[in-house]
Each structure stands twice: as C-alpha cells, then as structure tokens.
Amino acid sequence: MATNILMPALSPTMEEGKLSKWLVKEGDVVKSGTILAEIETDKATMEFEAVDEGRIGKILVPEGSEGVKVNAPIAILLDEGEKLGAVNIPAAMNDIKAAVKAEVPAAKPAAAPAPVAAAPAPAPAADGKRLFASPLARRVAAQKGIDLSGLAGSGPRGRIVLHDVENAKPGAKPAAAPAAAATGGGIGVAALPDARMFYKAGEYEEVLHDSMRKAIAKRLTSAKALIPHYYLTIDCNLTSLMATREALNAAAPKGKDKVPAYKLSVNDFVVKASAMALIKHPDVNASWTDTAILKHKHADVGIAVAIPSGLITPIVFAAESKGLHEISNEVKELAGKAKDKKLKPQEYEGGGFSVSNLGMFGIKSFTSIINPPQSCIIAVGAGEERAIVVNGKIEVATMMTVTMSCDHRVVDGATGAKFLQTFKQFIEEPASMLL
C-alpha cells in the first residue's frame, strides 16, 4: 500500500523547514536508511532518511521549497509492483504548494529609481472615503486582484500595509479594525508599521528572510518580552590568566607537521570558569517551567557562534568535567560545524547557560538576551589594559568586563551576584579551578 512520506520534525521546536535538495528521484527504489533529502531548519541542514522501503512514486514538494510544514506530505512511496495511477494523491498538496510558493515571492529586478515627486494622494474608496495604503500594498493587491476597499488596515491610522494584503483573499469582506491592546495604548508588535511605508520604491533592496532569521526574530522577541531580565556587571583582572594561558600554549605537545595539539583562548577559560561556578551555584544552573524550576546536574555551557545567516549556540556538555584543551578543541569543532550548518539538534538545543563573547571585536561591554530554556547568559567584553588601584597605588592591568543577564523568575539578585564573585575568582586565579 502506498505511503505518504511526511516532512520530518528534525528538532523538538521545528514547525516548518526548507526542502533544500532531493537526493532521490521519482522511480528510485529506496530502503530503510536511504538518504532521501536535505532539510534545512532554522539552525542547520540535515539529511532525512527513509524509514520504509519501496519506490518513489511521486515527489509532491519540489526542492528549494521553503515554509514546508512539519507532517505535510512531501512524496509518495509505492510498494513493489504498485502503480501511481491507483493512488490518490493528497488533495491538500495543491494548498501546500500554493502556501510554499506564496511564502517567498520570486525576486523581481529592481526598477530604475523614478524621479522624486510628491507622493500621490490616497485613492478614494468605493464609498467616496479616502483610502490609505502603502505603495507596496497597492502593487501586491493589484497583482492578486484584491479590492483594497474591502480591507481594514493595521498600520498607523488604519493604513493598509503589505501584511493586510498578504492575509486577504480576493473578494474578502472588510474586517473589523484591530482593537487597541487592553494596556499600553495599542503599542505592541501588531501596531508596528511596515518600514517600507517610509521609503520610496527603488531606494532600498529587499533581502527576504530565511528560516533562521525568522526563527531568531520570533524567539528573541518572545524571550525579551516574556522573560524578566536584569543585569549584573563585574570586572575581572586577566593578568594571571594571560600568563597561565601563555605557559600552557607554549607547553602544548606538537603533532603532525609540528602543529600544536591545542591553542587555548581566553574564551576557553571563560567556559571552564562558568562551568565550575555553575556547579558551585546550582540555583543559577536552572531552567523555569510553569510548575517547577529544573536544576541541572551538569554544567552544559552554550557558546554563541556568529554565522552569515544569524547566530547559533552549540553546547559544550558537562563542561565541568572537561579540561581546557578538550574544551578548546570541542569549541573549535562545534564552531566549524555551525558555520557549515551541519550541527545536529542535540548539539545546540537545551543547555543551562550561555557565553557570548564580542571581545575579539574590541567591544568593551554589552548585554545579551537570554536563550530559553536557559536562565542566564554572560556577555564578555575585550581584555584591555586599564589603570586600577592596588593597595592605594595606580597600576596597569589587563581587565575584562562581564555582564550577566538573569531570569528573575529563577535567579534572584544576590544569587546571581554570588555566582559572578565565584566566576571572577576562577578567572583571576585559574589554578583554583583545579581544586
């Protein structure tokens, strides 16, 4: 009997993905374990294996399709000797294809900038009232055959914007104007105007959101809005750490072609110090749920890695039990896989704590947004020479500013402060991490 091959959920949070590439074609015989396709999620590109054996009778979703919902049929697998003509192709596929196609409109060559002229007056609606709509909304409405007079705008002062047109159907009845939020005077995400209404066509380039950028926007907006952040900042003296790092790197055994077995960075010490401090302060190594606080038994530390399409946080699991050279090599390996979009979900999901380091860019200090389900993240600035006072005398030392963002539902102010004190001790006295 024919079987529908469904869009897989390759991670617990995946809702949709991009079918990047089919690795089989119609008529191919596949077995359990055969790689069928490459699926791009918001974080990585992963291979999708067949579960059953049979013959690919029909590919329903073409490669390159974005926004394919989890559990949507993407192909039909036929049994031995079965013919496609005897199989009912899912009727919903027409709707799926339409939705996928509408998700990312085909890019159009930019028109030459028109001479600057006064903005046209709003066109009158059928009832004689003035109709306010952005130029982009008018153009898309004309392409889709949508009567703008049948829409209620969600933009400022009821102006019709692209979002209103995209969610409308030809011949749709006027919708009720969106009510203002119960609190905040109507100010909120839904009330934000489409930025395109402020600029003339031809004066900007539209770069369509990929799945990662959409996920980052959704996840961080939710985290910032729903998690009660507060911030703690501390300065760490790196003088001893820099000397220890130099000595350890100089003593690194040489392998093939005289390449050192490891090369420690300041960030490797930061990861190790974070892990050790988390074990000493289990109230920080925790996650919030509506019914309980989850205290983690190991220090699983995420490392923020910048990649061309956004940011991803692979995790060094049980970092408290690993040496500096092991952490260093693991971080390099994870960063390489992240930039190639080859991370597996189990390598970046979960964790109890994160480190974001912008010191290599010369940033002195900054704050980070908490990465749920974690409750804390530290933002690490550059190590720089500063004048400090020691025993009443001014000295020069290499200092580093660290700011921790905390979820106040989980970590109280005094708890977070004690954690940072311990972290500072480990950073300023690296040998204490051996105790």
C-alpha positions, 0 to 999 in steps of 0.5 A: 500500500502506498505511503505518504512520506511526511516532512520530518520534525528534525528538532523538538521546536521545528514547525516548518523547514526548507526542502533544500535538495532531493537526493532521490528521484521519482522511480528510485527504489529506496530502503530503510536508511536511504538518504532521501533529502536535505532539510534545512531548519532554522539552525542547520541542514540535515539529511532525512532518511527513509524509514520504509522501503519501496519506490518513489512514486511521486515527489509532491514538494519540489526542492528549494521549497521553503515554509514546508510544514512539519507532517505535510506530505512531501512524496509518495512511496509505492510498494513493489509492483504498485502503480501511481495511477491507483493512488490518490494523491493528497488533495491538500498538496495543491494548498501546500504548494500554493502556501510554499510558493506564496511564502517567498515571492520570486525576486523581481529586478529592481526598477530604475529609481523614478524621479522624486515627486510628491507622493500621490494622494490616497485613492478614494474608496468605493464609498467616496472615503479616502483610502490609505495604503502603502505603495507596496500594498497597492502593487501586491493587491493589484497583482492578486486582484484584491479590492483594497476597499474591502480591507481594514488596515493595521498600520498607523491610522488604519493604513493598509500595509503589505501584511493586510494584503498578504492575509486577504483573499480576493473578494474578502469582506472588510474586517473589523479594525484591530482593537487597541491592546487592553494596556499600553495604548495599542503599542505592541508588535501588531501596531508596528508599521511596515518600514517600507511605508517610509521609503520610496520604491527603488531606494532600498533592496529587499533581502527576504528572510530565511528560516533562521532569521525568522526563527531568531526574530520570533524567539528573541522577541518572545524571550525579551518580552516574556522573560524578566531580565536584569543585569549584573556587571563585574570586572575581572583582572586577566593578568594571571590568566594571560600568563597561565594561558601563555605557559600552557600554549607554549607547553602544548605537545606538537603533532603532525607537521609540528602543529600544536595539539591545542591553542587555548583562548581566553574564551576557553577559560571563560567556559571552564570558569562558568562551568565550575561556578555553575556547579558551585551555584546550582540555583543559577544552573536552572531552567523555569517551567510553569510548575517547577524550576529544573536544576541541572546536574551538569554544567552544559555551557552554550557558546554563541557562534556568529554565522552569515545567516544569524547566530547559533549556540552549540553546547559544550556538555558537562563542561565541568568535567572537561579540561581546557584543551578538550574544551578548546578543541570541542569549541573549535569543532562545534564552531566549524560545524555551525558555520557549515550548518551541519550541527545536529539538534542535540548539539545546540538545543537545551543547555543551562547557560550561555557565553557570548563573547564580542571581545575579539571585536574590541567591544568593551561591554554589552548585554545579551538576551537570554536563550530559553530554556536557559536562565542566564547568559554572560556577555564578555567584553575585550581584555584591555589594559586599564589603570586600577588601584592596588593597595592605594597605588595606580597600576596597569592591568589587563581587565575584562568586563562581564555582564550577566543577564538573569531570569528573575523568575529563577535567579534572584539578585544576590544569587546571581551576584554570588555566582559572578564573585565565584566566576571572577575568582576562577578567572583571576586565579585559574589554578583554583579551578583545579581544586 
